[in-house]
Amino acid sequence: MSDDARRARAVDAARTAVGSARFAQALTLIAIGLAFSTHALVALLGWPGLLAALAALLVLAGFSLVARWRAVEWYGILPLTILVFLAWCAASVIWSETSLLSATRVAYLVAFAALGVYVALMRDTIQIVRAFADVLRVLLGVSVALEIVSGILLDLPITFLGIRGDLVGLGPIQGLFGTRNMLGFVALIALLTFVVEWRTKISRGAKAIGSVALAAACLVLSGSPTTWVALGASLIALAALYGLRRVGPEVRWRWQIALLSTGAVALISAWLFRQRIIELLDARAEFDVRLDVWREASRYLASNPLQGWGWFGEWPSRTPFIWIEQMTGRDHASALSAYIDVYFQVGVIGLVLFAALVLVALVRAWLLASSRKSPVYLWPALMLVVVAVTGFAESFPITEGGWMLLVLCAVKAARDMSWRDALARPAAAPSGERL
C-alpha cells in the first residue's frame, strides 16, 4: 500500500472516530467535568493548564461538529437572546478601561457558551441528563472523600483547594468547588438531576438512592442559605409542573396564568418580608456582605449606567472593582449577584438582554415541561429555575459551569419549542411516562 493510500486511510479512520456518537459522548462528559471543576483545575494546573485544556476541548468539539455536520438539525440552532447578549459583551471591550483583558474575558465567556451549544446539539436531553448525573456523582463523591481526609483523618485544611476541614463540626464544607455556596449550587443541580434520572429509569435501586443521598448530604453540609432558597423555589416549581401536566391542554393556559399571578404575589411578599426571611434562614451575615457590595457598586454605576464598565466576568484586580473591595474591606470575585454583576459590567442594556435570555429560556422550558409527558423535559425547566433564583444572590449563572448550563438549557428549549410553533398550536405530547 502506498504512503498516500495509508494517509487517506488514516484520515478516514480519524474522521470516522471523531464523528462517532461515542466520541461526542466522551467530549460531553469532559466538557461538563471541566466546566464544574475549574477551581480544582486551577489549583492543580494553574490558569495556563486550565486554558490549555479548554482550548484543546474546543478544538476537538469543532472537529466533532464538522464530522457530524449533516446529522445536526440547524433549524433554530441558537436563540437570538444568546447571540445579542454575547455581542453586547463583546462590544463592551470598546469602552473598557483595559480592553485587552476585557477581550480575553469575553473570549472565555464565549468558550463556555460554545461548549454549551456543542452539548445541546450533539446529545438528546436524556443523554445530557445521564452525562450530568455521571459527572456530578464523581465530583460530589471526590468532594466528600477529600472532606473526610481533611476533617477526620488528617484534621488539617487542604489549603490549595480551599477545603477548611470542618466536616467534624458538620460543615460548612467546600469540596472541590472552593466555596460552600458553589458546592450547594452544584449539589442542588445534582439532586434534581438524580431525581429526573430516577424518574426516567436511567438509574434504579441502590444507585439512585445513593446518588440522591450523596447530593442531599452535600447540600445540607454546605450550609448555604442561597441554596435553600433555590431548593424551595425548585420544589415549588416541581409541584406546579406536577399539577399542570395532569390537566387538559384546553384549560392548562388558565392554570398557567393563575400560577403566574401567584408567583408575582409570592415575589412581592418575599420582598416585603425579606428581613424576616433572612432571619429564618440565619443569613444576616451573608446578606449584609452582599448589601455592602451592592451599595458600593451602585456608587460607580452612576458613571456608566447605560453601558457599564466593560465585561470581565470574574472580577480582576483592576479599577473599579478594586475600589469596591477596598471600601468593603474584603476581596470579591464577583458582585455576589449575577444580575448586579451584569448591570455593573455591561450596564442596563446588558442587564435587559441577560434578563431576556433567562426569561425566554425559562418560559420555553416551562411550556415544554408542562405539556410533554416524559419526565426528561422537567430537567431544563428545573435547571433554569435554579439558575434564575441563584442569580439573585450569586454570580454563578454568568461564569463557567453555571453559564454553560444556562446556554445549554436555552438552546435545548429553543430547539424543542420555537415561538412560532408555540403560538400556532399547543406543544405535542408524545407518549411517555408521567412524573
C-alpha positions as CSV (number, residue, x, y, z in Angstrom):
1,M,0.0,0.0,0.0
2,S,1.4,3.4,-1.0
3,D,2.0,6.2,1.5
4,D,-0.8,8.3,0.0
5,A,-3.2,5.4,0.4
6,R,-2.1,4.9,4.0
7,R,-2.5,8.6,4.7
8,A,-6.0,8.6,3.2
9,R,-7.0,5.6,5.2
10,A,-5.7,7.1,8.4
11,V,-7.7,10.3,7.7
12,D,-10.9,8.4,7.0
13,A,-10.4,6.4,10.2
14,A,-9.8,9.6,12.2
15,R,-12.9,11.2,10.6
16,T,-15.0,8.2,11.5
17,A,-13.8,8.2,15.1
18,V,-14.2,12.0,15.6
19,G,-17.7,11.8,14.0
20,S,-18.9,8.9,16.1
21,A,-21.5,9.2,18.8
22,R,-19.2,7.7,21.4
23,F,-16.7,10.5,20.7
24,A,-19.4,13.1,21.2
25,Q,-20.4,11.3,24.4
26,A,-16.9,11.4,25.8
27,L,-16.5,15.1,24.9
28,T,-19.8,15.9,26.6
29,L,-18.6,14.2,29.9
30,I,-15.2,16.1,29.7
31,A,-16.9,19.4,28.9
32,I,-19.3,19.1,31.9
33,G,-16.4,18.0,34.2
34,L,-14.2,20.8,33.1
35,A,-16.9,23.5,33.5
36,F,-17.8,22.5,37.0
37,S,-14.3,21.8,38.3
38,T,-12.4,24.9,37.2
39,H,-11.5,25.8,40.8
40,A,-9.8,22.5,41.4
41,L,-8.1,22.5,37.9
42,V,-6.7,26.0,38.5
43,A,-5.4,24.8,41.9
44,L,-3.8,21.8,40.4
45,L,-2.6,23.1,36.9
46,G,-2.8,26.8,37.2
47,W,-4.6,29.1,34.7
48,P,-2.3,28.1,31.8
49,G,-3.3,24.4,32.4
50,L,-7.0,25.2,32.5
51,L,-6.9,27.4,29.4
52,A,-4.9,24.8,27.5
53,A,-7.4,22.1,28.4
54,L,-10.3,24.4,27.4
55,A,-8.7,25.2,24.1
56,A,-8.0,21.6,23.3
57,L,-11.6,20.7,24.2
58,L,-12.9,23.4,21.9
59,V,-10.7,22.2,19.0
60,L,-11.9,18.6,19.5
61,A,-15.5,19.8,19.7
62,G,-15.0,21.7,16.5
63,F,-13.7,18.6,14.7
64,S,-16.6,16.6,16.1
65,L,-19.1,19.2,14.9
66,V,-17.7,19.3,11.4
67,A,-17.6,15.5,11.2
68,R,-21.2,15.3,12.2
69,W,-22.3,18.3,10.2
70,R,-25.0,16.6,8.2
71,A,-26.5,14.9,11.3
72,V,-27.2,18.2,13.1
73,E,-30.5,19.9,12.7
74,W,-29.5,23.6,12.2
75,Y,-33.1,25.0,12.4
76,G,-33.3,27.2,15.5
77,I,-29.7,26.4,16.5
78,L,-29.1,29.5,18.6
79,P,-31.7,31.7,20.4
80,L,-31.3,35.3,19.4
81,T,-31.1,36.3,23.1
82,I,-27.8,34.5,23.5
83,L,-26.3,36.0,20.4
84,V,-27.3,39.5,21.2
85,F,-26.1,39.3,24.8
86,L,-22.7,37.9,23.7
87,A,-22.5,40.6,21.0
88,W,-23.1,43.3,23.6
89,C,-20.5,41.9,25.9
90,A,-18.0,41.8,23.0
91,A,-18.9,45.4,22.2
92,S,-18.1,46.5,25.8
93,V,-14.4,45.8,25.0
94,I,-14.5,49.2,23.2
95,W,-15.3,51.3,26.3
96,S,-13.5,49.1,28.9
97,E,-10.5,50.7,30.6
98,T,-8.4,47.6,30.0
99,S,-9.6,46.5,26.6
100,L,-7.2,43.6,26.2
101,L,-8.1,42.0,29.5
102,S,-11.8,42.5,28.7
103,A,-11.4,40.9,25.3
104,T,-9.8,37.8,26.8
105,R,-12.6,37.5,29.4
106,V,-15.2,37.8,26.6
107,A,-13.4,35.0,24.8
108,Y,-13.6,33.0,28.0
109,L,-17.3,33.6,28.2
110,V,-17.8,32.6,24.5
111,A,-15.7,29.5,25.0
112,F,-18.1,28.1,27.7
113,A,-21.1,29.2,25.6
114,A,-19.7,27.2,22.7
115,L,-19.3,24.1,24.9
116,G,-23.0,24.5,26.0
117,V,-24.1,24.8,22.4
118,Y,-22.0,21.8,21.4
119,V,-23.5,19.6,24.1
120,A,-27.0,20.8,23.2
121,L,-26.5,20.0,19.5
122,M,-24.8,16.6,19.9
123,R,-26.8,15.0,22.7
124,D,-30.5,14.4,23.3
125,T,-31.9,15.7,26.6
126,I,-32.0,12.3,28.2
127,Q,-28.3,11.8,27.2
128,I,-27.5,15.2,28.7
129,V,-29.2,14.2,32.0
130,R,-27.2,11.0,32.1
131,A,-24.0,12.8,31.4
132,F,-24.6,15.4,34.1
133,A,-25.6,12.7,36.6
134,D,-22.4,10.7,35.9
135,V,-20.1,13.7,36.2
136,L,-21.7,15.2,39.3
137,R,-21.7,11.9,41.0
138,V,-17.9,11.8,40.6
139,L,-17.3,15.4,41.6
140,L,-19.5,15.2,44.7
141,G,-18.0,11.8,45.7
142,V,-14.5,13.2,45.4
143,S,-15.5,16.3,47.4
144,V,-16.9,14.2,50.2
145,A,-13.8,11.9,50.2
146,L,-11.5,15.0,50.4
147,E,-13.5,16.5,53.2
148,I,-13.3,13.2,55.1
149,V,-9.5,13.1,54.6
150,S,-9.1,16.8,55.7
151,G,-11.6,17.0,58.5
152,I,-11.4,13.5,60.0
153,L,-8.3,11.6,59.0
154,L,-5.8,14.4,59.0
155,D,-7.7,17.2,60.8
156,L,-5.9,19.7,58.6
157,P,-7.2,22.0,55.9
158,I,-6.3,21.4,52.3
159,T,-5.4,25.0,51.7
160,F,-4.7,24.9,48.0
161,L,-8.2,23.5,47.3
162,G,-9.9,25.9,49.8
163,I,-11.0,22.9,52.0
164,R,-11.1,24.0,55.6
165,G,-11.7,20.6,57.1
166,D,-14.9,21.4,59.0
167,L,-16.7,18.1,58.4
168,V,-16.4,17.0,62.0
169,G,-18.5,20.0,63.0
170,L,-21.0,19.2,60.2
171,G,-19.8,21.9,58.0
172,P,-19.9,24.2,56.2
173,I,-17.8,22.2,53.7
174,Q,-16.5,23.4,50.3
175,G,-15.4,20.2,48.5
176,L,-13.7,20.7,45.1
177,F,-15.6,23.9,44.5
178,G,-13.8,26.5,46.6
179,T,-16.8,27.9,48.5
180,R,-19.8,26.4,50.3
181,N,-22.2,28.3,48.1
182,M,-20.8,26.9,44.9
183,L,-20.9,23.4,46.5
184,G,-24.5,24.0,47.4
185,F,-25.3,25.1,43.9
186,V,-23.7,22.0,42.3
187,A,-25.3,19.7,44.9
188,L,-28.8,21.2,44.2
189,I,-28.3,20.7,40.4
190,A,-27.1,17.2,41.1
191,L,-30.1,16.4,43.4
192,L,-32.6,17.5,40.8
193,T,-30.7,15.7,38.1
194,F,-30.6,12.5,40.1
195,V,-34.4,12.7,40.7
196,V,-35.1,13.1,37.0
197,E,-32.6,10.3,36.2
198,W,-34.5,8.1,38.6
199,R,-37.9,9.0,37.1
200,T,-36.7,8.3,33.6
201,K,-35.4,5.0,34.8
202,I,-31.8,5.7,33.7
203,S,-30.7,4.6,37.2
204,R,-32.6,2.4,39.7
205,G,-32.3,0.9,43.1
206,A,-29.2,1.4,45.2
207,K,-27.5,3.7,42.6
208,A,-30.5,6.1,42.5
209,I,-30.9,6.1,46.3
210,G,-27.2,6.6,46.9
211,S,-27.0,9.4,44.4
212,V,-29.8,11.3,45.9
213,A,-28.4,10.7,49.4
214,L,-25.0,12.0,48.3
215,A,-26.4,15.2,46.8
216,A,-28.7,15.8,49.8
217,A,-25.8,15.3,52.2
218,C,-23.6,17.8,50.3
219,L,-26.4,20.3,50.1
220,V,-27.0,20.1,53.9
221,L,-23.3,20.2,54.8
222,S,-22.6,23.1,52.5
223,G,-24.8,25.2,54.9
224,S,-25.6,27.6,52.0
225,P,-28.7,29.8,52.7
226,T,-28.8,30.7,49.0
227,T,-29.1,27.1,48.1
228,W,-32.0,26.6,50.5
229,V,-33.9,29.4,48.8
230,A,-33.2,27.9,45.3
231,L,-34.2,24.5,46.6
232,G,-37.5,25.9,47.9
233,A,-38.2,27.6,44.5
234,S,-37.3,24.4,42.6
235,L,-39.6,22.3,44.8
236,I,-42.5,24.8,44.3
237,A,-41.8,24.7,40.5
238,L,-41.8,20.9,40.5
239,A,-45.1,20.8,42.4
240,A,-46.6,23.3,39.9
241,L,-45.4,21.3,36.9
242,Y,-46.7,18.1,38.5
243,G,-50.2,19.7,38.6
244,L,-50.0,21.3,35.2
245,R,-49.1,18.0,33.5
246,R,-52.3,16.5,34.8
247,V,-54.8,19.0,33.4
248,G,-56.1,19.0,29.9
249,P,-54.5,21.3,27.2
250,E,-57.8,23.2,26.9
251,V,-57.6,24.5,30.4
252,R,-53.9,24.5,31.0
253,W,-53.4,28.1,29.9
254,R,-55.8,29.2,32.7
255,W,-53.7,27.4,35.3
256,Q,-50.6,28.9,33.8
257,I,-52.0,32.4,34.2
258,A,-53.1,31.6,37.8
259,L,-49.6,30.3,38.6
260,L,-48.0,33.4,37.1
261,S,-50.2,35.6,39.2
262,T,-49.5,33.6,42.3
263,G,-45.7,33.7,41.6
264,A,-45.9,37.5,41.3
265,V,-47.7,37.8,44.6
266,A,-45.1,35.5,46.2
267,L,-42.2,37.6,44.9
268,I,-43.8,40.8,46.2
269,S,-44.5,39.1,49.6
270,A,-40.9,37.8,49.8
271,W,-39.6,41.3,49.2
272,L,-41.9,42.9,51.8
273,F,-41.0,40.2,54.4
274,R,-37.3,39.9,53.3
275,Q,-36.0,40.8,56.7
276,R,-37.9,38.0,58.4
277,I,-37.0,35.5,55.7
278,I,-33.3,36.4,56.2
279,E,-33.6,35.9,59.9
280,L,-35.3,32.5,59.5
281,L,-32.5,31.4,57.1
282,D,-29.9,32.6,59.6
283,A,-28.4,34.5,56.7
284,R,-28.0,38.0,58.2
285,A,-24.2,38.0,57.9
286,E,-24.2,36.9,54.3
287,F,-26.9,39.4,53.4
288,D,-25.0,42.2,55.0
289,V,-21.9,41.3,52.9
290,R,-23.9,41.4,49.7
291,L,-25.6,44.6,50.7
292,D,-22.3,46.3,51.2
293,V,-21.0,45.2,47.8
294,W,-24.2,46.2,46.0
295,R,-24.2,49.6,47.8
296,E,-20.6,50.3,46.7
297,A,-21.3,49.0,43.2
298,S,-24.3,51.4,42.9
299,R,-22.0,54.4,43.6
300,Y,-19.9,53.6,40.4
301,L,-22.9,52.7,38.3
302,A,-23.8,56.4,38.0
303,S,-20.8,57.0,35.9
304,N,-21.7,54.3,33.2
305,P,-25.3,53.3,33.8
306,L,-26.2,52.5,30.2
307,Q,-23.1,50.6,29.0
308,G,-21.3,49.6,32.2
309,W,-17.6,49.3,32.8
310,G,-16.9,46.5,30.3
311,W,-17.2,42.8,30.5
312,F,-14.8,40.9,32.8
313,G,-16.8,38.1,34.3
314,E,-14.8,37.2,37.4
315,W,-13.6,40.4,39.0
316,P,-10.0,41.3,38.1
317,S,-7.6,43.4,40.3
318,R,-8.4,46.5,38.3
319,T,-10.4,49.6,38.8
320,P,-13.3,50.0,39.5
321,F,-13.5,46.5,41.0
322,I,-10.6,47.1,43.4
323,W,-12.2,50.3,44.7
324,I,-15.3,48.2,45.8
325,E,-13.0,45.7,47.5
326,Q,-11.2,48.5,49.3
327,M,-14.4,50.1,50.5
328,T,-15.9,46.8,51.7
329,G,-12.7,45.6,53.3
330,R,-13.0,42.2,51.5
331,D,-11.7,40.5,48.4
332,H,-14.5,39.7,46.0
333,A,-14.5,37.6,42.8
334,S,-18.0,38.9,41.9
335,A,-20.8,41.2,42.9
336,L,-22.5,38.2,44.6
337,S,-25.4,38.6,42.2
338,A,-25.5,37.7,38.5
339,Y,-27.9,40.5,37.8
340,I,-26.0,43.1,39.7
341,D,-22.8,41.9,38.1
342,V,-24.2,42.1,34.6
343,Y,-25.6,45.5,35.3
344,F,-22.3,46.7,36.7
345,Q,-20.2,45.3,33.8
346,V,-22.4,45.9,30.7
347,G,-25.0,48.4,32.0
348,V,-28.7,48.5,31.9
349,I,-28.7,47.4,28.3
350,G,-26.7,44.2,29.2
351,L,-29.0,43.6,32.2
352,V,-32.1,43.8,30.0
353,L,-30.5,41.4,27.5
354,F,-29.4,38.9,30.1
355,A,-32.8,39.0,31.9
356,A,-34.5,38.4,28.5
357,L,-32.2,35.4,27.9
358,V,-33.1,33.8,31.2
359,L,-36.8,34.7,31.0
360,V,-37.3,33.5,27.4
361,A,-35.4,30.3,28.0
362,L,-37.4,29.6,31.2
363,V,-40.8,30.3,29.6
364,R,-39.9,27.9,26.7
365,A,-38.6,25.2,29.0
366,W,-41.6,25.7,31.3
367,L,-44.1,25.3,28.5
368,L,-42.4,22.1,27.3
369,A,-42.2,20.7,30.8
370,S,-45.9,21.3,31.5
371,S,-47.1,19.9,28.2
372,R,-44.8,16.9,27.4
373,K,-45.4,13.7,29.3
374,S,-41.8,12.4,29.5
375,P,-40.1,13.4,32.8
376,V,-36.9,14.3,31.0
377,Y,-38.5,17.6,29.9
378,L,-38.6,18.6,33.5
379,W,-34.8,18.9,33.7
380,P,-34.2,22.0,31.6
381,A,-37.1,23.8,33.4
382,L,-35.8,22.9,36.9
383,M,-32.2,23.8,35.9
384,L,-33.3,27.2,34.7
385,V,-35.4,27.8,37.8
386,V,-32.3,27.1,39.9
387,V,-30.1,29.3,37.7
388,A,-32.6,32.2,37.8
389,V,-33.1,32.1,41.5
390,T,-29.5,31.6,42.4
391,G,-28.5,34.5,40.2
392,F,-30.1,36.9,42.7
393,A,-27.5,36.1,45.4
394,E,-24.6,34.6,43.4
395,S,-22.9,35.2,40.1
396,F,-22.6,31.5,39.1
397,P,-25.0,31.9,36.2
398,I,-22.6,34.1,34.3
399,T,-19.4,32.1,34.9
400,E,-18.1,28.8,33.6
401,G,-20.3,25.8,34.6
402,G,-23.4,27.9,35.5
403,W,-23.1,29.9,32.3
404,M,-22.6,26.7,30.2
405,L,-25.7,25.2,31.9
406,L,-27.8,28.3,31.1
407,V,-26.7,28.3,27.5
408,L,-27.3,24.6,27.1
409,C,-30.8,24.7,28.5
410,A,-31.7,27.8,26.5
411,V,-30.6,26.1,23.2
412,K,-32.4,22.9,24.1
413,A,-35.6,24.8,24.9
414,A,-35.3,26.9,21.7
415,R,-34.8,23.8,19.5
416,D,-37.7,21.9,21.1
417,M,-40.1,24.9,21.0
418,S,-39.9,27.9,18.7
419,W,-42.2,30.8,19.4
420,R,-43.9,30.2,16.0
421,D,-44.7,26.6,16.9
422,A,-45.8,27.5,20.4
423,L,-48.2,30.2,19.2
424,A,-49.5,28.1,16.3
425,R,-50.6,25.1,18.4
426,P,-50.1,23.5,21.9
427,A,-46.9,21.6,22.2
428,A,-47.2,18.0,21.1
429,A,-47.4,15.5,23.9
430,P,-45.6,12.3,22.9
431,S,-46.4,9.2,24.7
432,G,-44.3,8.6,27.8
433,E,-44.2,8.3,31.5
434,R,-45.8,11.0,33.7
435,L,-43.9,12.3,36.7
